[in-house]
Amino acid sequence: MPASLTPSDELLQLLPEAVVQTDALWTITYLNPAWHKLTGHAVEGALGRSLLDFVHPDDTGALRAGMPVFRLRLANADYRWMRLQLHPKTDAEDRVISRQGVLIEITEIGEQVLMEDRQRFLRLLETIDGVVWEAELGVGNTFLSPQVERLFGYAVEEWRADPGFWRQHVHPDDLAEALVIDDAAYHATHSYAYEMSYRLIAKSGRVVWVRDLCRVDVEPGRPNRMIGLMIDVTQQKHTELELLQSHHRYALATRGSNDGIWDWNLQTDVLHVSERFNEIVGLGHGDTLHPHGWQFLQQLIDPDDRERVQAAYRRHLSGQRPNFSVDFRARHGSGRLVWLNWRGVAQFENGNPVRMAGSLSDLAERGSSYDALTNLPGRPLFRDRLEHAIALHQDGASKRGDASVQIDNTMFAVLLLDLDGFKAVNDTLGHHVGDLLLQQVARRLESCVRAVDLVARMSGDEFNVLLESVDHAGATDRAHQIAAALAAPYQIGAHTVTCVASIGVVFSQAGFATTDDYLRAADAAMYRAKSQRLGVCVFSGK
């Protein structure tokens, strides 16, 4: 026996049980002589090899996941059931650096049958499209199914080696809420089931949405144990977010345009209209469901315009026009004639039109407030909204001494942006491409704001945004998000166009009295952003 061995090493050499030590990745770093007696494998030949090389292929996943029972291949090529409960040794940061345990052969037939059932269970777990896990307070994951590698890219050993691994890889925006739920489970006084939804950062850097179906088991005299199933719901979540964003865009367009909305089933002739539709034609709070759609519309349209209106939507239904838009005179409920614009698009199935939907506008209102090219509100509507926001903020400031007044809700910000290089697009690619670019800019701006905000086209390539109920940090972040969104290349026909924006920002804290004051301040900040190539510049009054 080498003289360098310590008394504890000598004791391990003399033990009749096989002592096994591996590093965090299963490489064998120590074996005592009992290993050879139990397995028939030479100690020298096993050192430096992976312990998994000696494990039955069907059981390697179970051992890596945390199960202590498996079949081990002996030197004569037979397999025997063994138990090896490996105890981790950690560094100062609680990361596993080695594992050590005693290898014991299982001889009782009943326990072998039980273990075989456990192995079948583990193989069944591998067919589940999710990660099955078990965790204990202070220990971390005591079990982790191999699917964690396929779903998130992390090796089982990599995950289980660090008790804080899960917390370190939850998306920062979701971590605080996830930790509250997690800590409550670790310190619960009774068993219960719970569910968590959060984002996890995969090894590739990809963000994965996770639905975690969990249960905490509370037993007297032992730490709380949690078990769960992590399911990748990224695609489902993205679909939900897209629907939500679509809903917000729809709500913003409807609120900003002040239009009436309609939906017409061409197969049943049932027409649904919004309350705003009824208001525009002077029907007040009339019926919003009309079983005879065209008959209802005919009663509204001036007789001299009916044929022209019908011809317009029939051209669309026949495929001659990608959509339809027609102006006509209608008889208002009060008896007076009003000019309206009716527009929409049809849905086709097997070449046949089955449904139409669109909006109805009062041209007297729309003509003075909307930009025909981008379909955005124009300067008059923006000024009206800004004037209202200023009045609300000033009223809140006058009540600053009243603790019940939520003054922060009246805070707002005005953004003025100008497209850098837009003239060059018009000069080199033509005004038609420039117009299409402005339309795409308008849609990107709408997608960057909330339903409570307002986007307007003031003139040319100049746009304004009114952010309501927003603080200084929120408005600044939103301005940078808009700048980033507008900087992405635009695909216009065969042309790829890049056209960044310079954005000036002024906050309600500036305390200006009029809309012109705010617009001048935003304009000054925008020109500073453009001249110094800042992208975004906040008005400072200097």
N, C-alpha and C positions, 0 to 999 in steps of 0.2 A: 504494500500500500504506500503510495507516495507520501513523503514526509511533510509535504505542504498542506496536507488535509487538516482541517480544523477538527476539534472534537465533534462538532455537530455534523460535519461531513462524514466522519468515521461512523457515527451513529446511523446515518442514512445508508452507508455502505453495508451495514450489518442487518438492516431491517429485512424481514422476510417478505414484506409487501413491496411491489414495484412502485417506485417514486418517479414521476414523470414531470419534467419542466419544459415549457415551450416559450417562445417569444410571442408577441401579440399576433403574429401571422402564422402560428402553428409549427414553426421550425423547432425541432427538438434540441434543447440546449443542455439537458442533464438527464441521465438515467442511472439508477443504482443497479448493482448486479442482479437483483431480483427480477429485473426486466427480462434478462436472458432466460432465467429459470421458468418464468411464466409464459413467455412467448416463443422461446427458441431462437429469437433473433439476437445476433451479437450486439453488444452495447456500442462498440466502435462503429459498426456498420449502420446503426440507426441514428447516431448523433449527426446533426447537420441536415437531416432529412425532415420532410414535413410529416407530422403525425398522421395527417390525412392519407398519406401513402399506405398506411397500414390498416385503414378503416375500410369496411365494405362500401363499395360505391353508392349503394342505396342509403347509407347512413351518414355520409359526409355532411349532407345538408343539415341533418338533425344535430350533429355535433357542433357545427359552426353556429347554428341558431341558438344553442344553449342547452340541448338535451344531454344529460350525462351518461346515457346508456346507448351502446352501439355494439356492432360486431367487429372484432379485430382479427386480422389475418395472422395466423401463426406461421412459424418457419416451415411447417409441413404443408402449408397452403390451406389448412382447415381454418374455419372461422369460429370463434367463440364469443358469446355474449360477455361484455365487460361493462363495468361501471367506472367512470372517471369523472369525479366532481372537481373541476379545475377552479382553484381560487386565484383571483387576479392580484398582481402586485402593481401598484400605480406609482407614478411620479408625483412631483409637487403640485402638478396641475390636474391630478386625478385621472390621468390617461394611463391605460393599461400598457405596461412594458413587458410583463411576463405572466405566465399562468403556471400553477403547480398543483399537483394532486396525486392521490394514490390510486393505482390501477388495480381493480379487484375483479376476478372472474365471478360471474353470476352462475350459481349452480342449482338454485331452486327452480324446478320446472314451472311452477306457478308464476314466478316472477318473469321467467323467460316468455311465457305466453302473454303476460301483461305488457312486457316491453315490445313484443312483436305487434300487439295491438296498437301501442303508441307509435310504432314506426309506420304502420299502415295509416294511422291518423295523420302523421306528418306528411306522408306522401299525398294524402288527400288535400291537405292544406296547400300543397304546391300547385294544385289545380285551380285554386281560388284567385281571381283577378284582383288581388289586393295584398297588402302586407299585414300578416297576423303578428301581433307583438304582445309581450308581457313585460312589465316593469315594476320595480320596487323602489321605495324611497331610499336615497343614498347609494343605490346599486346601479340604477339605470336599467337598461333592457336586459332581462334575464332570458328572454327568448325573442327571436326575430326571424321571420320566415325569409327564405332566399329571394322572394320576389322583390325585396328592397333593392337588389342590384339592377333588376330590369326596369323598375319604375323610376328610381331616383339616381342610379349609377353608382351608389356607394356599396362597397363590400360589407358583408355582414360583420366581419371582424373590425373593420374601420368604424362602423357605427357603434358596436357593442363595447369597443375599447374605451370610449369616453362617455361617462354618465351624463355629461352636459351636451352631447352631440345634437340631440333633437332640438333643444332650446337654441343652440347656436345656428341652426339652419332654418328656423321658422322665419318667414319674411318679416323684416323690422316693423312694417306697418301693422302686422297682425300679432306681434309677439306679446304685447302688454295684455291683450284680451285672452290670448291662449294661456299665458302664465297664470292668470287669475283662475281659470277653469282647472288647469293642471294642479296648482297648489291646493285648491279646494278638495280635489280628489285625494291627494296625498294625505291630507289632514282630516278627511271625512270621519264621522263617527258611526256611519251606517252604510251598508252597501246600496248602490244605485247605478242605473244606466244613464249615460249622458252622450252627447254628440258635439263635435267640434268641426268647424270649417275654417280653414286657413290656407295660406300659401307656404310652400316649402321650396327652398332653393336647391335644385338638383346639382349633382357634381359638375354637370356641363354648364351651369349657370342659368339654365332654363327655370322659369318659375312654374311650379306645378300646384294647381289647386287641389287640396286634399279634403275629403270628407272622412272624419275619424269617428267610427262607431265604437264607443268605449263602455266599460263597466269597471267600477271600483269594488273590490271585495275587501270587506273589513272583518277581520277575525281577531278575537281577543288574544293578546300575547304575541302578536307578530305584526310587522310593518304592513301598511296598506299595500295591496297588490292591484295593479290595473292590467286589464287585458283589452285588446281592441283590434279593429280592422281598419287600415288606412286604404282608402279607395281614391284613385286618380279621377277627379271630376273636372279636369281642365277644360275639355271641350264643352261640357255642359255649362260650366261657369262662363266661358267666353260667349256662348249663345245667349245666356241670360243677360250679360252685360251689353251685348249688341242690341238686344231687344229693349233694354232699359235706355240706352243711348238713343235708339230710334224713337222711343216714346218721348224722351226729352226734346229731341229735335222736332217731333210732331207737335208737342205741346207748345214749344217756343214759336213755331211757324203759325200755329192756329191763334195763339195769344197775340203775337205781333201783327199778324195780318188782319185780325178782326173779321175773318171771312166766315161764311156759312159752309158747313161740310155736308156732303150727301153721298149716299151709297145706294146703287140701283141694281137689283137683281133682274136681269133682262129675261130670264126664263120664267119667272113668276110675275114680273112687272111690279114687284113690291119696292117702294122707294123709302129709304130712311133719310131723314134730314136732321140737322142739329137745331138746337133752340136759336142759335145765332142766325141760321138760315131763315127761320120764321120771322125773326126780328127784322132782317133786311127787307123782306117782302111785306112787312106790316101785319103779320098774323099773330104777333105777340107770343103767348104761351099756347099756341095751337098744337094740333097733333103732329108728332114727329114721324109717324108711320102712315104711309099712304099705299093702300093695296093696288091702286091703279096709277102707276107712276106717271106715264105720259099724259093721262087725262088731267092729273093734278097740275103738271107743268104747263099744259096748254092753257089752263084757266089763268095762269099768271102772265104768260107772254102776250104782248100786244098782238092783235090779229095780223097786223101788217108785217110782223117779224117772225111769225110762227114757221113759215115755210123755210126761211133762211136759217133759223135755228135748227130745224129738223134736218136740213141738208148738211149742216156742219157736222153734226154727230154721226150721220149716216156715212159721210165720207170717211170718218175715222173708223167706223165699224166695218167698212168694206176694205180697209187696209190702205186707203189712199193717203192717210195722214197718220203719223205716229201718235198724235194726241189731238185734242180739239180744244178750241177756245173761241167763243163767239160772244159779241156784245149785242144786247137787245134791250128794248123797252119793256117794262113790266108795270102792271097796275098794282100800285101799293095799296095796302089795306085801308089807308086813309082816303083813297080815291085818286091820288096824284100819280103821274107817270114818273118812273125812275129808270135811269140807265144802269144795267147790271152786266157783269161779265160772268159767263158760265164756262167752266173749263174742267177737263178731267182726262181720264185714260181708261181704256177697257181692258178686261182680262179675257183671254181667249183659251178655249180648250178644244183641241183637235181642229183648229182653224175657225171655230165658231165663237162669237162673243157671248159671254155668259154673265158678265158683271161689269158695271162701270162705277167709278168713284171720282170725286173731285171736290171743287169748292165753288162758292158763289160770292161775288164781291159787288159792293156798291161803288160804282165808278166815281160818283161824286166825292166819296171819302178817299178812295184809293188813289185817284188821280193826283191829289195834292200831297200825299204822304208816302208813296212808294216809288221805288226805282224800278223801271220796267225791265232793265237788263238783268239785274241780279235778284230781283224779287225781294229785296231787302227794304226795310223802312228807309225813308229819305230824311233829309235835313229837318223838315217841319215836325215830324213825329219824334225825332230824337230830341229836338229842343224842348218839346212839350214834356217828354219824360224826364229830361234833366232838370227842367224848371220845377217839376213836382218833387224830385229827389232833393233839390236844394231847399225847398220849403219844408219838407219833412225833417231834414237835418237841422235847419234853423229852429224849428219848433222844439225838437228834442234838446237842443242846446239851451233853449230858454227855460227848460224844465230840469236842468241838471241837478238842482237841489232835491228833486223828488226821487227817492230811491226806488220807487216802483216803476219808473220809466226806464225802459230798455234802450238807452241812447245808442248803444252799439249797433242796433238793428237799422239805424238811419244812416250809418256810414256808407259811403260809396266812393267809386273811383271812375274817372273819365280817361279813356285811352284814345289816342288819335294815332293812326298809323298810315304810312305812305309807302308804296311799293318802290323799292330801289331798282332802277333799270327798266321800269315799265315802258318808258318811251322807246327804249332800244328794241323791245319786243314788237311794239307797233311799227317801228321804222323798218325792221329787218324781216318780220314775218307777216306783217299786215294787221290792220285793225280788227279783222275777223278773229284772228288768233288772240289779239289783245282782249277782245270782248269775252271770249271763252275762258281766258285766264282769269278775268275778273269774276266770272261766274263760279269758277272753282275756288277762288279765294273766299268768296262769300260763303260757300258751303263749308269750307274748313273753319272759318270763323264761327259759324253757327255750331259746329261740332265741338268747339273748344269752350263754350260758355254754358251756363246753367239756364233753366227755364225762366228764372227771375231776371236775367240780364237781357240787354238789348244790343243788337248789332245793326248798324246803319251805314249806308253808302252816302257820303256827303257830296262828293263830286269826283269825276275822273278816277284816279286810283287811290283816293283818300277815303278811309273808313273810320268810323267811330264806334267805340264799345262803351256801354254804361254798365258797370258792375255794381250791383246793389247788395246791401247787407254784407259787406265785406270789409275786413280790416286791412291794415297796411301790408302785412306779410302775405295775406291771401291774394290781394290784388297784384302785388309784385310777382308772385309765383305764377299767377294766371297770365300776366303779360309775357313772361318768359316762355310759358307753354305755347302761347299763341305764336310767338316769334319762331319757336322750333317747328311748329306745325306748318307755318307758311314757308319755311326755308326748304322743306322737302321738295324734290323735283315734281313738276307737273307734266302729265302726259296729255298733250293736246294734238289729237290726230297722229301724224307721223313725227311730231316735234316733241322733244323733251326740253322743258323750259324751267330754268331756275330763276326765282325772283324773290329775294328776301325782303323783309319789311323793317322799317325804322319806326319805333313805337315810343310815343311820349305819354307819360302817365302823370295825372294830378289827382290828389286825394281830397276828400271832403274836409280833412283837417286844415287845408289851406284857408278855409273860411271865406271864400269869395262870395259875393252877393248875387251875381248874375250868371246866366248861362254863357254870355260872351266872355266873362272873366275866366271861367273854367276852360272854355274852348281856346282862348288866347294862350293860357298857361300850358295846356296840352300841346298846342302848336309849337310853342317855344321849346318845350322839352323834346318834341319830335325832331325839330331841326337840329338840336344839339346832338341827338342820337345819330342823325344822318351825317352831320359834318364830322363827328368824331368816330363814326362807325362803331357805335356802342350797342346797336341792336335795340336795347331798351334803355330809356333815360327817364328818371323820375324828376318832376319839377321840384326845384329846391328854393325858388324865389330869388336866386342869385344870378 
